[in-house]
Amino acid sequence: MRIPKNDEYVGKIVEFLGGGKVKIEKKDGTCIICRIVGRIRAKKIQIRMNDYVLIKPWSIEPDKGDIIWRYIQADFGILQRNNLI
């Protein structure tokens, strides 16, 4: 399991927008548009509605970012204990 670093955070997928982009809700309630990076697509990792993912925001546009990790059901307890979700 991967814990967020300084510039990364955890979000929940709320809507698929098409073209490899999704709308993600952060812990504070704001939404961000993120793209699914090629590494996740190449490994054919299934990303579904209400999944928790790790996001790295873009430096030039902080309201957009990349999905770099998908958390599985077993990771939810650890995320809750660390107050990340």
Contacts in CASP RR format, 6 or more apart in sequence:
PFRMAT RR
TARGET T0000
AUTHOR 0000-0000-0000
METHOD contacts of the structure
MODEL  1
MRIPKNDEYVGKIVEFLGGGKVKIEKKDGTCIICRIVGRIRAKKIQIRMN
DYVLIKPWSIEPDKGDIIWRYIQADFGILQRNNLI
1 71 0 8 1.000
1 75 0 8 1.000
1 78 0 8 1.000
2 54 0 8 1.000
2 69 0 8 1.000
3 82 0 8 1.000
3 84 0 8 1.000
4 10 0 8 1.000
4 54 0 8 1.000
4 84 0 8 1.000
7 56 0 8 1.000
7 57 0 8 1.000
8 54 0 8 1.000
8 55 0 8 1.000
8 56 0 8 1.000
8 68 0 8 1.000
9 26 0 8 1.000
9 27 0 8 1.000
9 54 0 8 1.000
9 55 0 8 1.000
9 57 0 8 1.000
9 84 0 8 1.000
10 26 0 8 1.000
10 27 0 8 1.000
10 52 0 8 1.000
10 53 0 8 1.000
10 54 0 8 1.000
10 55 0 8 1.000
10 71 0 8 1.000
10 79 0 8 1.000
10 84 0 8 1.000
10 85 0 8 1.000
11 24 0 8 1.000
11 25 0 8 1.000
11 26 0 8 1.000
11 27 0 8 1.000
11 52 0 8 1.000
11 53 0 8 1.000
11 54 0 8 1.000
11 55 0 8 1.000
11 85 0 8 1.000
12 24 0 8 1.000
12 25 0 8 1.000
12 50 0 8 1.000
12 51 0 8 1.000
12 52 0 8 1.000
12 53 0 8 1.000
12 85 0 8 1.000
13 22 0 8 1.000
13 23 0 8 1.000
13 24 0 8 1.000
13 47 0 8 1.000
13 48 0 8 1.000
13 49 0 8 1.000
13 50 0 8 1.000
13 51 0 8 1.000
13 52 0 8 1.000
13 53 0 8 1.000
14 23 0 8 1.000
14 24 0 8 1.000
14 25 0 8 1.000
14 31 0 8 1.000
14 49 0 8 1.000
14 50 0 8 1.000
15 22 0 8 1.000
15 23 0 8 1.000
15 49 0 8 1.000
16 22 0 8 1.000
16 23 0 8 1.000
16 49 0 8 1.000
17 23 0 8 1.000
17 33 0 8 1.000
20 35 0 8 1.000
20 36 0 8 1.000
20 41 0 8 1.000
21 33 0 8 1.000
21 34 0 8 1.000
21 35 0 8 1.000
21 36 0 8 1.000
22 33 0 8 1.000
22 34 0 8 1.000
22 35 0 8 1.000
22 36 0 8 1.000
22 47 0 8 1.000
22 67 0 8 1.000
23 31 0 8 1.000
23 32 0 8 1.000
23 33 0 8 1.000
23 34 0 8 1.000
24 31 0 8 1.000
24 32 0 8 1.000
24 33 0 8 1.000
24 34 0 8 1.000
24 53 0 8 1.000
24 55 0 8 1.000
24 67 0 8 1.000
25 31 0 8 1.000
26 32 0 8 1.000
26 55 0 8 1.000
27 84 0 8 1.000
27 85 0 8 1.000
32 55 0 8 1.000
32 57 0 8 1.000
32 63 0 8 1.000
32 64 0 8 1.000
32 65 0 8 1.000
33 63 0 8 1.000
33 64 0 8 1.000
33 65 0 8 1.000
34 53 0 8 1.000
34 55 0 8 1.000
34 64 0 8 1.000
34 65 0 8 1.000
34 66 0 8 1.000
34 67 0 8 1.000
35 64 0 8 1.000
35 65 0 8 1.000
35 66 0 8 1.000
35 67 0 8 1.000
36 47 0 8 1.000
36 67 0 8 1.000
37 66 0 8 1.000
37 67 0 8 1.000
37 68 0 8 1.000
39 68 0 8 1.000
40 47 0 8 1.000
40 67 0 8 1.000
40 68 0 8 1.000
40 70 0 8 1.000
45 70 0 8 1.000
47 53 0 8 1.000
47 67 0 8 1.000
47 70 0 8 1.000
51 70 0 8 1.000
51 71 0 8 1.000
52 70 0 8 1.000
52 71 0 8 1.000
52 75 0 8 1.000
52 76 0 8 1.000
52 79 0 8 1.000
52 85 0 8 1.000
53 67 0 8 1.000
53 68 0 8 1.000
53 69 0 8 1.000
53 70 0 8 1.000
53 71 0 8 1.000
54 67 0 8 1.000
54 68 0 8 1.000
54 69 0 8 1.000
54 70 0 8 1.000
54 71 0 8 1.000
55 65 0 8 1.000
55 66 0 8 1.000
55 67 0 8 1.000
55 68 0 8 1.000
56 65 0 8 1.000
56 66 0 8 1.000
56 68 0 8 1.000
57 63 0 8 1.000
57 64 0 8 1.000
57 65 0 8 1.000
58 64 0 8 1.000
58 65 0 8 1.000
58 66 0 8 1.000
71 79 0 8 1.000
76 85 0 8 1.000
79 85 0 8 1.000
END
